[in-house]
Amino acid sequence: MSIKEFFYFQKSDRKVLLVAFCVMVVALGVIFLVGRGNSTTSAEDADSVAMHGNTGEDDPAPGSYYAVEEQQRHLVPFDPNTADSTCLLGLGLQPWQVRSIYRFRAKGGVFRQPSDFARVYGLTVKQYREIEPYIRISSDYRPASEVYGQRSAYPRKSSGRSAPIGAWSSGRDWAQGGEMTASVSPSRDTLRFPVKLRNGEQIDLNSADTTLLKRVPGIGSYYARKVVAYRERLGGFYSADQLFEIEGFPEEAVDFFTMSTGVSRRLKINQLSLAQLRKHPYINFYQAKAITDYRRLKGPLTSLSQLSLLPDFPPEVISRLAPYVEF
């Protein structure tokens, strides 16, 4: 990529950058104005009070914003997963601690055992020792895996129905009488950990979806999505070596692909506009502009060799682009 191409922006891109710059300037101006309005610090307020000697009883005591009115404690059994604010305040907790518990529960947090309550922010050892005997956590908040996840506790009766998704192993056998049976591996989750291809097995690169691609050794969800996305941009692969154009693609995975089908979508090079041409990974802005200029000055192209005299089309570029072009 040349320097002039790196700093080139289309007209629409320049408009977006201009709008973003204006919004940023306005935001900085608002922050500056608001900051000036609230520039008085707490230290200056304290100095002002000290200078004027204002110690009347009507003035709040220092830190009164966080202080709470002394109230009688009511230590009663409670479930921290369902207790309301009245109950929690009655235990001697501060309002900001109660709000912290509410936020924790709102985000899906669960107290699964009494010791979890000790993690409440600001709770002292003395407070926890006083509260611990009254903590009652319902069994509904136990992890489901502790109750239903033990296979030995609930033995499964054999039946003619097929095993659930993720329980089938890769090998399938035919039993007598024409019925199909499968060996079930309870510890194998084939959705998250698909069975990998063995040496000598291959899949078609241009028709495989992400599920099939994840069966290739060395390819997980990340590279499976990358392959499908790049294949869509190209219009199809004509060689498995094109996979190395994906950054960091594992070299050992290439041997598991075959090219049963070829390029499925080609560029109508004499009809597409500059913006449409440059969307292809093998055509940059200056190459697309050279094509449109050539069509405008000399007419439709009949062969890519007509572009070989242009500096933006060396032989390697033409050979790489040839399978994707139609006239």
C-alpha positions in Angstrom: 0.0 0.0 0.0 1.5 3.3 -1.1 1.5 6.5 1.1 -0.9 8.4 -1.1 -3.3 5.5 -0.9 -3.1 5.4 2.9 -4.0 9.1 3.2 -6.7 9.1 0.6 -10.3 9.6 1.8 -13.5 9.5 -0.3 -15.8 12.4 -0.2 -18.2 10.6 2.1 -15.4 9.8 4.5 -14.3 13.4 4.6 -17.9 14.4 5.5 -18.0 11.9 8.4 -14.6 13.1 9.7 -15.8 16.7 9.6 -19.0 15.9 11.5 -17.0 13.9 14.1 -14.6 16.8 14.5 -17.4 19.3 15.0 -19.1 17.1 17.6 -15.8 16.7 19.5 -15.3 20.5 19.5 -18.8 21.1 20.9 -18.4 18.4 23.5 -15.1 19.9 24.7 -16.7 23.3 24.9 -19.6 22.0 27.0 -17.1 20.2 29.4 -15.1 23.4 29.7 -18.1 25.6 30.5 -19.6 23.1 33.0 -16.2 22.7 34.7 -15.8 26.4 35.2 -19.3 26.5 36.8 -18.3 23.9 39.4 -14.7 25.0 39.9 -15.1 25.6 43.6 -13.5 22.7 45.5 -14.4 21.1 48.7 -11.2 22.5 50.3 -12.3 26.1 49.4 -15.7 25.5 50.9 -14.1 24.3 54.1 -11.8 27.4 54.2 -14.9 29.6 53.7 -16.7 28.0 56.6 -13.6 28.3 58.8 -13.3 32.0 58.0 -16.9 32.9 58.7 -17.1 30.8 61.8 -20.4 29.3 60.9 -20.9 26.5 63.4 -24.7 26.7 63.9 -26.7 23.7 64.7 -28.6 23.9 61.4 -25.4 23.2 59.4 -24.8 19.5 58.6 -21.8 17.9 60.3 -18.8 17.0 58.1 -19.5 13.8 56.1 -23.2 14.0 56.8 -23.9 13.2 53.1 -22.8 9.6 53.9 -24.0 9.4 57.4 -27.2 7.7 58.4 -29.5 8.2 61.3 -28.8 5.9 64.2 -31.4 3.3 64.3 -32.1 0.2 66.4 -30.7 -3.0 64.9 -33.0 -5.9 64.2 -31.1 -9.1 63.7 -33.5 -11.5 62.0 -33.0 -14.4 59.7 -32.7 -13.2 56.1 -31.8 -14.4 52.6 -29.3 -12.0 51.0 -30.6 -12.9 47.6 -34.1 -11.7 48.3 -33.9 -9.4 51.4 -35.3 -5.9 50.8 -33.7 -2.6 51.8 -35.6 -2.3 55.1 -34.3 -5.7 56.3 -30.7 -5.0 55.2 -30.7 -1.6 56.9 -32.1 -3.2 60.1 -29.0 -5.4 60.1 -26.9 -2.3 60.6 -25.7 -1.9 57.0 -25.1 1.5 55.4 -27.3 2.7 52.6 -24.4 2.6 50.1 -23.8 -1.0 51.1 -27.4 -1.8 50.5 -27.2 -0.2 47.0 -24.1 -2.2 46.3 -26.0 -5.4 47.1 -28.8 -4.4 44.9 -26.5 -3.6 42.0 -24.8 -7.0 42.5 -28.1 -8.8 42.3 -29.3 -6.8 39.4 -26.3 -7.9 37.4 -27.1 -11.5 38.0 -24.9 -12.0 41.1 -26.0 -14.7 43.5 -25.0 -15.4 47.1 -24.5 -19.2 47.1 -23.2 -19.6 50.6 -23.0 -17.5 53.8 -19.3 -16.7 53.3 -20.2 -14.9 50.0 -21.9 -12.2 52.0 -18.5 -11.4 53.6 -17.5 -9.9 50.3 -19.9 -7.0 50.7 -17.9 -3.8 50.3 -17.1 -2.2 53.6 -18.4 -5.0 55.8 -16.1 -5.5 58.9 -15.2 -8.7 60.5 -17.2 -7.8 63.6 -20.3 -7.0 61.6 -20.1 -10.3 59.7 -19.7 -12.4 62.8 -22.8 -10.8 64.2 -24.8 -11.3 61.0 -23.6 -14.7 59.9 -25.8 -16.8 62.3 -28.9 -15.2 60.7 -28.0 -15.8 57.0 -30.4 -18.3 55.4 -29.7 -19.0 51.7 -32.4 -20.9 49.8 -31.5 -24.1 48.1 -33.0 -22.6 44.9 -29.7 -20.7 44.5 -27.4 -23.7 44.5 -25.7 -24.4 41.2 -27.9 -26.7 39.1 -24.9 -28.9 38.2 -24.7 -29.9 41.9 -28.3 -31.3 41.8 -28.9 -32.4 38.2 -25.4 -32.7 36.7 -24.6 -36.0 38.4 -25.3 -38.7 35.8 -24.9 -41.5 38.4 -27.6 -40.0 40.6 -30.1 -40.2 37.8 -29.3 -43.3 35.6 -30.8 -43.1 32.2 -32.9 -46.0 30.9 -32.1 -47.3 27.4 -34.6 -46.4 24.8 -35.0 -46.4 21.1 -34.8 -42.7 20.8 -31.7 -41.0 19.5 -29.2 -39.4 21.9 -29.3 -35.6 22.4 -27.3 -33.2 20.4 -23.6 -33.3 21.3 -23.8 -36.8 22.6 -23.0 -38.7 19.4 -19.5 -39.9 18.7 -18.0 -39.6 15.3 -18.3 -43.3 14.4 -21.7 -44.8 13.6 -22.5 -48.5 13.3 -25.4 -50.4 11.8 -26.9 -53.1 14.1 -28.7 -56.2 13.1 -32.2 -55.6 11.7 -31.2 -52.3 9.9 -31.5 -50.1 13.0 -28.8 -47.5 13.5 -27.0 -47.2 16.8 -24.3 -44.8 18.0 -21.8 -44.9 20.8 -22.5 -42.0 23.2 -19.6 -40.3 24.8 -21.0 -38.4 27.8 -17.8 -36.4 28.3 -17.6 -35.2 24.7 -19.4 -32.0 23.6 -19.2 -32.1 19.8 -20.8 -28.7 19.5 -18.0 -26.9 21.4 -15.3 -29.5 20.6 -16.0 -30.9 17.1 -14.3 -34.2 16.1 -11.3 -33.2 14.0 -10.5 -34.7 10.5 -8.0 -37.4 10.3 -5.0 -37.4 8.0 -6.1 -38.0 4.4 -9.6 -36.6 4.9 -10.4 -33.4 3.0 -13.3 -30.9 2.7 -14.2 -28.5 -0.1 -12.9 -25.1 0.6 -15.6 -23.2 -1.3 -18.6 -25.0 0.1 -17.7 -25.7 3.7 -19.5 -23.7 6.4 -18.1 -22.7 9.8 -19.2 -25.9 11.5 -17.4 -28.0 9.0 -14.3 -25.8 8.9 -13.9 -26.1 12.7 -13.3 -29.9 12.1 -10.0 -29.0 10.4 -7.1 -29.4 12.7 -5.7 -26.0 13.7 -9.0 -24.1 12.9 -11.3 -22.9 15.6 -14.2 -20.5 15.6 -12.0 -17.5 14.9 -10.4 -18.8 11.7 -13.6 -20.5 10.5 -15.3 -17.1 10.5 -12.3 -15.5 8.9 -12.2 -18.0 6.0 -15.9 -17.6 5.3 -15.7 -13.8 5.4 -12.7 -13.7 3.1 -14.3 -16.2 0.7 -17.3 -14.0 0.4 -15.2 -10.9 -0.3 -13.2 -12.8 -3.0 -16.1 -14.5 -4.6 -14.5 -17.9 -3.9 -11.1 -19.5 -3.7 -9.2 -20.9 -6.7 -6.3 -22.2 -4.6 -5.9 -23.3 -1.0 -2.7 -21.2 -0.9 -4.9 -18.1 -0.8 -5.7 -19.0 2.8 -2.2 -17.7 3.7 -3.5 -14.2 2.8 -5.5 -14.4 6.1 -3.1 -13.2 8.8 -1.7 -16.0 11.0 -3.6 -18.8 9.3 -2.1 -22.2 10.4 0.0 -23.8 7.7 -0.9 -27.3 8.7 -4.6 -26.8 7.9 -4.1 -26.3 4.2 -3.6 -30.0 3.4 -7.1 -30.7 4.6 -8.8 -28.7 1.8 -9.7 -29.6 -1.8 -11.0 -27.4 -4.6 -14.0 -29.4 -5.8 -15.7 -26.2 -6.8 -14.0 -23.0 -8.2 -14.7 -19.3 -8.1 -18.4 -18.7 -7.9 -18.6 -14.9 -8.5 -16.7 -12.9 -11.0 -16.3 -9.2 -11.6 -17.9 -7.7 -14.7 -14.9 -5.5 -15.2 -16.5 -3.4 -18.0 -19.7 -2.6 -16.1 -18.7 -2.0 -12.4 -18.1 1.5 -11.1 -14.9 2.6 -9.3 -16.4 2.1 -5.9 -17.6 -1.4 -6.8 -14.3 -2.5 -8.2 -12.3 -1.4 -5.2 -14.4 -3.6 -2.9 -12.5 -6.6 -4.2 -9.5 -7.6 -2.0 -7.2 -7.7 -5.1 -8.1 -4.2 -6.4 -7.1 -1.1 -4.6 -8.3 2.5 -5.3 -5.6 3.4 -7.9 -6.1 0.1 -9.8 -9.8 0.6 -9.9 -9.3 4.2 -11.1 -6.9 3.0 -13.8 -9.5 0.5 -15.1 -12.3 3.1 -15.3 -9.9 5.6 -17.0 -8.9 3.0 -19.5 -12.6 2.2 -20.3 -13.4 5.9 -20.7 -10.5 6.7 -23.0 -10.1 3.5 -25.0 -13.3 1.6 -24.6 -14.2 -1.8 -23.0 -11.5 -4.2 -22.0 -11.3 -7.6 -23.8 -8.3 -8.9 -21.9 -6.3 -8.1 -18.8 -3.2 -8.0 -20.9 -4.3 -4.5 -22.1 -3.6 -3.3 -18.5 0.0 -4.7 -18.4 1.5 -1.4 -19.6 0.0 0.5 -16.6 2.3 0.8 -13.6 -0.4 -0.4 -11.2 -0.7 -3.7 -13.0 2.5 -5.7 -12.8 2.4 -9.4 -14.0 1.8 -10.9 -10.6 -1.3 -8.6 -10.0 -2.8 -9.6 -13.4 -2.3 -13.3 -12.8 -3.8 -13.1 -9.4 -6.8 -11.2 -10.6 -7.4 -13.2 -13.8 -9.7 -15.9 -12.3 -12.1 -13.2 -10.9 -12.7 -11.2 -14.1 -15.1 -11.6 -16.9 -15.6 -9.2 -19.9 
